[in-house]
């Protein structure tokens, strides 16, 4: 008696990454290099790492502020 097992849905991995994640990754690396290279102290460097993580939010805020929205 042979029984066929169906592949479980958890066994399949769907990896779908678009260009947006690569743009964010490059922006993160660029921002990280910029903020760390301009840091004058360890605290400023750590703050730079945090800023590098959230740079898209800061960019959108500045653009909306510039456009007076």
C-alpha positions, -999 to 999 in steps of 0.1 A, spaced: 0 0 0 15 33 -11 4 66 1 13 98 -15 18 128 7 8 162 -4 34 189 0 25 210 30 19 247 23 45 256 49 71 238 29 68 262 0 86 294 4 76 324 -17 103 350 -20 91 380 -38 112 411 -33 108 441 -56 130 470 -64 117 489 -34 136 467 -9 168 471 -29 164 509 -31 157 510 7 188 488 13 211 511 -8 196 541 9 201 526 43 238 518 36 243 553 22 226 570 51 245 548 76 279 557 60 269 594 60 257 596 96 286 575 110 312 595 91 299 628 104 294 616 140 316 634 165 310 609 193 298 574 200 264 587 210 261 606 178 271 575 159 244 554 176 219 581 168 231 580 132 223 543 130 188 549 142 184 578 117 197 555 89 169 530 97 141 556 95 155 578 67 124 573 44 101 588 71 124 617 76 126 623 38 88 622 34 84 646 63 109 671 48 93 669 13 58 675 27 72 704 49 88 719 18 56 716 -2 36 732 27 12 702 30 
